[in-house]
């Protein structure tokens, strides 16, 4: 190389070297300048000066710093201080707003402070814009940004929420407030965009949880001020949660608080649905439901945590169940939108919950509060439908019996809802009651043996609770189950129930509603049996020793070979009647007579059985009753009830003279107890089924009957009134009898009541189905006596004395009627010994 070229080459190297030295000096100068500015920024006391320094840092230094070191060199010093400045500015604004200064003076100060808030938010937006120019980075590279930014947004949105209260009537003069909200919304969107380009957050699980926690808190605030921004906030939340779910699940991420917040939003929107913007609020609920479903899908491992929250949500939603909205007269288009946008989501949630054992524990523990019975029924009904349609395999896992038990427990508190709610399907419209019977029966049929036995016990116990609607439902469900299953199960069930209730069925003195339901269940189950299984029952429970069982199954189902036993009962009644009239009947024989009369009341006409002696014996008993004036004697009221029932069975076979005598005796008995009076209406009903031979006979009988009707229709007991009206209507179906009856009962309130009943007119106005069943729900079957109101000691003493006197009188009368007066004192002494023990 010649010398000239060598010099040129050296000059070029020298130039290059000098440029490199300049860049090194420039970099060092920048770093020194950055350090000096940060120091000045963090130590300066004047807010305006600090903001100017921040502007310099953001616009001159931030773009030139590598993303890898930007947080360490600048952001961790800049953003936390900006956050503190911003928080202090907002506090100052609030202090001025609540001060007692003149509004015009306040406005100037407030506007200046709010302008500085605007400046800070713009800086925050600029920082995010600069970071967003990087294609991707790790979250740890910008770890100072997310939490500090969100906290500033929280302060902003909270201030906007409180602005009307804070500024009162002059908030409209502060246009800066709207600018601040828009800037905060813009920062919010940029922060979300930042998370979209975060490539790695594997070591930042705690930071992610904090970010999501603050977003939930922000959602609670935004729900009150701006629906659109709130929806975007939840989209941010779900995007971050879904993107980093693998990291969050390692940190045992809890979804309790977001679920509670979302549920509260849904509840608030549903409550306001009737006031305004119903369809928009329903769409918001639909959006929130989707977020909830996705959260449960991503982080739903801890079912014990979220199941109670979801149940509370379902409990609220089912207050707006479309069939209920129909009852509350919501607009049809609103009901359709609720059904399509809310209950489609509810159905999905419910299907998922049905897979969780803890859900059935919640149903089991629900407290039976009267106000939520319908909601509980609706939820349980949908659970049953879901189990049958989507998860039939889950029915066997051991918690369904608990749900059914809770269902019956809740039913004890309310029942009218079963007939209120109509469940419309593509095929038909049924009441909630009807569909519940069908669904529960279908579920029970697929249970394993252990669960089936538990449910059988629940159904059996439900028959005997004080609530008749529980008993009714249990009987209907159980009978439907037996119809769906094989006959062997029906036979075994009948045998088990009879063995468990043998003493109850054999007690002729009981008339509780529960016994009626028990007999109804056995009758319907028996009707389902084939002749072979009925014959097996007769072998297991022979007629001669199990009359109480076959009274339930009805004697007409017995083969002719067993009629001998029925004939023996008739002969027994005749013999005991003769003994009683002759005064040769002891207490044991008297009880046998009462049992025999009860048996006779179940006998239907059989050509193979001679009943002529029985009819005469019954008439003789009526004469004996009249001669001894037994209608006021407590001991014989049960006997009279059985006598009336037995007589009703054979009333058409009495001659006109005997019939009139019996009817006159019945008229005299209408001052006896309620059971006797109710039995009397059944006897009168029998007359409507027969025919009288002559017009004279008809007139005599109907004149006597009209007197009985007058007493029954003026009775204070509404059940007796109602029974009498229904029987009277049977007479009125015959035109010839109608005129005579009206002639005998003409005039006054009784005639008006009859006329209203015949014409389906209600004096107090018509009741709809809902009102009727609510009224029915108020009826209670309770024991009532003078001593049941916790009397004082002196009152209790007088009551006890009255009871003892009544016992003595009844015992003495009984011994007198049976010609055993010599035994009265001895038996009374035994009774008193027992009472005093």
Secondary structure as the mmCIF struct_conf table of DSSP 4:
data_model
#
loop_
_struct_conf.conf_type_id
_struct_conf.id
_struct_conf.beg_label_comp_id
_struct_conf.beg_label_asym_id
_struct_conf.beg_label_seq_id
_struct_conf.end_label_comp_id
_struct_conf.end_label_asym_id
_struct_conf.end_label_seq_id
HELX_RH_AL_P HELX_RH_AL_P1 UNK A 3 UNK A 43
HELX_RH_AL_P HELX_RH_AL_P2 UNK A 47 UNK A 56
HELX_RH_PI_P HELX_RH_PI_P1 UNK A 57 UNK A 61
HELX_RH_3T_P HELX_RH_3T_P1 UNK A 62 UNK A 64
BEND BEND1 UNK A 65 UNK A 65
TURN_TY1_P TURN_TY1_P1 UNK A 67 UNK A 69
HELX_RH_AL_P HELX_RH_AL_P3 UNK A 70 UNK A 70
HELX_RH_PI_P HELX_RH_PI_P2 UNK A 71 UNK A 75
HELX_RH_AL_P HELX_RH_AL_P4 UNK A 76 UNK A 97
TURN_TY1_P TURN_TY1_P2 UNK A 98 UNK A 98
BEND BEND2 UNK A 99 UNK A 99
BEND BEND3 UNK A 101 UNK A 101
HELX_RH_AL_P HELX_RH_AL_P5 UNK A 103 UNK A 132
TURN_TY1_P TURN_TY1_P3 UNK A 133 UNK A 133
BEND BEND4 UNK A 134 UNK A 135
STRN STRN1 UNK A 137 UNK A 138
HELX_RH_3T_P HELX_RH_3T_P2 UNK A 139 UNK A 142
TURN_TY1_P TURN_TY1_P4 UNK A 143 UNK A 144
HELX_RH_AL_P HELX_RH_AL_P6 UNK A 145 UNK A 161
TURN_TY1_P TURN_TY1_P5 UNK A 162 UNK A 162
HELX_RH_AL_P HELX_RH_AL_P7 UNK A 163 UNK A 167
HELX_RH_3T_P HELX_RH_3T_P3 UNK A 168 UNK A 173
TURN_TY1_P TURN_TY1_P6 UNK A 175 UNK A 175
HELX_RH_AL_P HELX_RH_AL_P8 UNK A 176 UNK A 196
TURN_TY1_P TURN_TY1_P7 UNK A 197 UNK A 197
STRN STRN2 UNK A 198 UNK A 200
TURN_TY1_P TURN_TY1_P8 UNK A 202 UNK A 203
HELX_RH_AL_P HELX_RH_AL_P9 UNK A 205 UNK A 222
TURN_TY1_P TURN_TY1_P9 UNK A 223 UNK A 225
HELX_RH_AL_P HELX_RH_AL_P10 UNK A 227 UNK A 243
TURN_TY1_P TURN_TY1_P10 UNK A 244 UNK A 244
HELX_RH_AL_P HELX_RH_AL_P11 UNK A 245 UNK A 250
TURN_TY1_P TURN_TY1_P11 UNK A 251 UNK A 252
HELX_RH_AL_P HELX_RH_AL_P12 UNK A 256 UNK A 271
TURN_TY1_P TURN_TY1_P12 UNK A 272 UNK A 275
BEND BEND5 UNK A 276 UNK A 276
HELX_RH_AL_P HELX_RH_AL_P13 UNK A 278 UNK A 299
TURN_TY1_P TURN_TY1_P13 UNK A 300 UNK A 301
HELX_RH_AL_P HELX_RH_AL_P14 UNK A 303 UNK A 317
HELX_RH_3T_P HELX_RH_3T_P4 UNK A 318 UNK A 320
HELX_RH_AL_P HELX_RH_AL_P15 UNK A 322 UNK A 327
TURN_TY1_P TURN_TY1_P14 UNK A 328 UNK A 329
HELX_RH_AL_P HELX_RH_AL_P16 UNK A 332 UNK A 337
HELX_RH_PI_P HELX_RH_PI_P3 UNK A 338 UNK A 342
HELX_RH_AL_P HELX_RH_AL_P17 UNK A 343 UNK A 353
TURN_TY1_P TURN_TY1_P15 UNK A 354 UNK A 355
HELX_RH_AL_P HELX_RH_AL_P18 UNK A 357 UNK A 365
HELX_RH_3T_P HELX_RH_3T_P5 UNK A 370 UNK A 372
HELX_RH_AL_P HELX_RH_AL_P19 UNK A 373 UNK A 389
TURN_TY1_P TURN_TY1_P16 UNK A 390 UNK A 390
HELX_RH_3T_P HELX_RH_3T_P6 UNK A 392 UNK A 396
BEND BEND6 UNK A 397 UNK A 398
HELX_RH_AL_P HELX_RH_AL_P20 UNK A 400 UNK A 411
TURN_TY1_P TURN_TY1_P17 UNK A 412 UNK A 413
TURN_TY1_P TURN_TY1_P18 UNK A 416 UNK A 416
HELX_RH_AL_P HELX_RH_AL_P21 UNK A 417 UNK A 420
STRN STRN3 UNK A 422 UNK A 424
BEND BEND7 UNK A 426 UNK A 427
STRN STRN4 UNK A 429 UNK A 431
HELX_RH_AL_P HELX_RH_AL_P22 UNK A 432 UNK A 445
TURN_TY1_P TURN_TY1_P19 UNK A 446 UNK A 446
BEND BEND8 UNK A 447 UNK A 447
HELX_RH_AL_P HELX_RH_AL_P23 UNK A 449 UNK A 463
TURN_TY1_P TURN_TY1_P20 UNK A 464 UNK A 464
BEND BEND9 UNK A 465 UNK A 466
HELX_RH_AL_P HELX_RH_AL_P24 UNK A 468 UNK A 484
BEND BEND10 UNK A 485 UNK A 485
HELX_RH_AL_P HELX_RH_AL_P25 UNK A 487 UNK A 500
BEND BEND11 UNK A 501 UNK A 501
HELX_RH_AL_P HELX_RH_AL_P26 UNK A 502 UNK A 506
TURN_TY1_P TURN_TY1_P21 UNK A 508 UNK A 509
HELX_RH_AL_P HELX_RH_AL_P27 UNK A 513 UNK A 527
TURN_TY1_P TURN_TY1_P22 UNK A 528 UNK A 528
BEND BEND12 UNK A 529 UNK A 529
HELX_RH_AL_P HELX_RH_AL_P28 UNK A 531 UNK A 540
BEND BEND13 UNK A 541 UNK A 541
HELX_RH_3T_P HELX_RH_3T_P7 UNK A 543 UNK A 545
HELX_RH_AL_P HELX_RH_AL_P29 UNK A 547 UNK A 553
HELX_RH_3T_P HELX_RH_3T_P8 UNK A 555 UNK A 557
BEND BEND14 UNK A 558 UNK A 558
HELX_RH_3T_P HELX_RH_3T_P9 UNK A 560 UNK A 562
HELX_RH_AL_P HELX_RH_AL_P30 UNK A 563 UNK A 582
TURN_TY1_P TURN_TY1_P23 UNK A 583 UNK A 583
HELX_RH_AL_P HELX_RH_AL_P31 UNK A 587 UNK A 600
TURN_TY1_P TURN_TY1_P24 UNK A 601 UNK A 602
HELX_LH_PP_P HELX_LH_PP_P1 UNK A 603 UNK A 605
TURN_TY1_P TURN_TY1_P25 UNK A 607 UNK A 608
BEND BEND15 UNK A 609 UNK A 609
HELX_RH_AL_P HELX_RH_AL_P32 UNK A 612 UNK A 628
TURN_TY1_P TURN_TY1_P26 UNK A 629 UNK A 629
HELX_RH_3T_P HELX_RH_3T_P10 UNK A 630 UNK A 632
HELX_RH_3T_P HELX_RH_3T_P11 UNK A 634 UNK A 636
HELX_RH_AL_P HELX_RH_AL_P33 UNK A 637 UNK A 650
HELX_RH_3T_P HELX_RH_3T_P12 UNK A 651 UNK A 653
BEND BEND16 UNK A 654 UNK A 654
HELX_RH_AL_P HELX_RH_AL_P34 UNK A 656 UNK A 669
TURN_TY1_P TURN_TY1_P27 UNK A 670 UNK A 671
BEND BEND17 UNK A 672 UNK A 672
HELX_RH_AL_P HELX_RH_AL_P35 UNK A 674 UNK A 687
TURN_TY1_P TURN_TY1_P28 UNK A 688 UNK A 689
BEND BEND18 UNK A 690 UNK A 690
BEND BEND19 UNK A 693 UNK A 694
HELX_RH_AL_P HELX_RH_AL_P36 UNK A 695 UNK A 713
TURN_TY1_P TURN_TY1_P29 UNK A 714 UNK A 714
BEND BEND20 UNK A 716 UNK A 716
HELX_RH_AL_P HELX_RH_AL_P37 UNK A 718 UNK A 732
TURN_TY1_P TURN_TY1_P30 UNK A 733 UNK A 733
BEND BEND21 UNK A 734 UNK A 734
HELX_RH_AL_P HELX_RH_AL_P38 UNK A 735 UNK A 744
TURN_TY1_P TURN_TY1_P31 UNK A 745 UNK A 745
BEND BEND22 UNK A 747 UNK A 747
HELX_RH_AL_P HELX_RH_AL_P39 UNK A 748 UNK A 758
TURN_TY1_P TURN_TY1_P32 UNK A 759 UNK A 760
TURN_TY1_P TURN_TY1_P33 UNK A 763 UNK A 764
HELX_RH_AL_P HELX_RH_AL_P40 UNK A 769 UNK A 777
TURN_TY1_P TURN_TY1_P34 UNK A 778 UNK A 778
HELX_RH_3T_P HELX_RH_3T_P13 UNK A 786 UNK A 789
HELX_RH_AL_P HELX_RH_AL_P41 UNK A 793 UNK A 817
TURN_TY1_P TURN_TY1_P35 UNK A 818 UNK A 819
HELX_RH_3T_P HELX_RH_3T_P14 UNK A 821 UNK A 823
HELX_RH_AL_P HELX_RH_AL_P42 UNK A 824 UNK A 836
#
